[in-house]
Amino acid sequence: MKTYTIKEASGLFHIPQEYLKRAIAAKRLPAAKVQNNQHVITDSALEKLLNDGIDFTSLPKIPKKKGKMPEHFRKRIEELRRKKAQKAA
């Protein structure tokens, strides 16, 4: 039994990484999480998924995590907004 990371499986089977992540999140593709939070997928699980003919576009989208913006970026954005407002006025 061979195992693949999401990146390896994506390249080998020509499936976008986002679709594989969505299939894992929807529990349609069994995967194990290993070090560095990488998912490992077996070849038999991928084969089964592809033979079943899953419609990847119907899987729910994974919401992106919004982290806290670094202070220097936030200040720069505020500065640019102020300048834009001054030009418009």
C-alpha positions as CSV (number, residue, x, y, z in Angstrom):
1,M,0.0,0.0,0.0
2,K,1.4,3.4,-1.0
3,T,0.6,6.6,0.7
4,Y,0.6,10.1,-0.8
5,T,0.4,13.6,0.6
6,I,-2.2,15.9,-0.8
7,K,0.4,17.6,-3.0
8,E,1.7,14.3,-4.4
9,A,-1.8,12.9,-5.0
10,S,-2.8,16.1,-6.7
11,G,0.1,16.0,-9.1
12,L,-0.1,12.3,-9.8
13,F,-3.9,12.1,-10.4
14,H,-4.3,15.6,-11.9
15,I,-6.8,16.7,-9.2
16,P,-6.6,20.2,-7.7
17,Q,-5.4,20.2,-4.1
18,E,-8.4,22.2,-3.0
19,Y,-10.8,19.4,-4.2
20,L,-8.9,16.8,-2.3
21,K,-9.0,18.9,0.8
22,R,-12.7,19.4,0.4
23,A,-13.2,15.7,0.0
24,I,-11.3,15.0,3.2
25,A,-13.3,17.7,5.1
26,A,-16.5,16.2,3.8
27,K,-15.3,12.7,5.0
28,R,-15.6,11.3,1.5
29,L,-11.8,10.6,1.3
30,P,-10.2,9.0,4.4
31,A,-6.9,10.5,5.3
32,A,-4.6,10.5,8.3
33,K,-3.0,13.6,9.7
34,V,0.7,13.3,10.3
35,Q,3.5,15.6,11.4
36,N,3.3,19.2,10.2
37,N,-0.5,18.9,9.8
38,Q,-0.1,17.1,6.5
39,H,-2.7,14.7,5.4
40,V,-1.7,11.3,4.1
41,I,-3.9,9.4,1.7
42,T,-3.6,5.7,0.7
43,D,-3.7,4.7,-2.9
44,S,-6.6,2.4,-2.3
45,A,-8.7,5.3,-0.9
46,L,-7.9,7.4,-3.9
47,E,-8.7,4.6,-6.3
48,K,-12.0,4.0,-4.5
49,L,-12.9,7.7,-4.6
50,L,-12.1,8.0,-8.3
51,N,-14.0,4.8,-9.2
52,D,-17.1,6.0,-7.4
53,G,-17.1,9.1,-9.6
54,I,-17.4,11.8,-7.0
55,D,-18.5,15.3,-8.1
56,F,-15.8,17.5,-6.4
57,T,-17.6,20.7,-7.3
58,S,-20.6,19.7,-5.1
59,L,-18.5,19.4,-2.0
60,P,-18.9,22.2,0.5
61,K,-16.2,24.9,0.4
62,I,-13.7,25.1,3.3
63,P,-13.8,28.5,5.0
64,K,-10.5,30.3,5.1
65,K,-9.2,31.1,8.6
66,K,-8.8,34.8,9.2
67,G,-5.8,35.4,11.3
68,K,-4.9,38.7,13.0
69,M,-3.3,41.1,10.6
70,P,0.2,42.3,11.6
71,E,0.2,45.8,13.1
72,H,2.4,47.3,10.4
73,F,0.1,46.0,7.6
74,R,-2.9,47.4,9.4
75,K,-1.3,50.8,9.8
76,R,-0.2,51.0,6.2
77,I,-3.7,50.1,5.0
78,E,-5.3,52.8,7.2
79,E,-2.7,55.3,5.9
80,L,-3.6,54.4,2.2
81,R,-7.3,54.7,2.9
82,R,-6.8,58.2,4.5
83,K,-4.9,59.3,1.5
84,K,-7.5,58.0,-0.9
85,A,-10.3,59.7,1.1
86,Q,-8.3,63.0,1.0
87,K,-7.9,62.8,-2.8
88,A,-11.6,62.1,-3.3
89,A,-12.6,65.1,-1.1
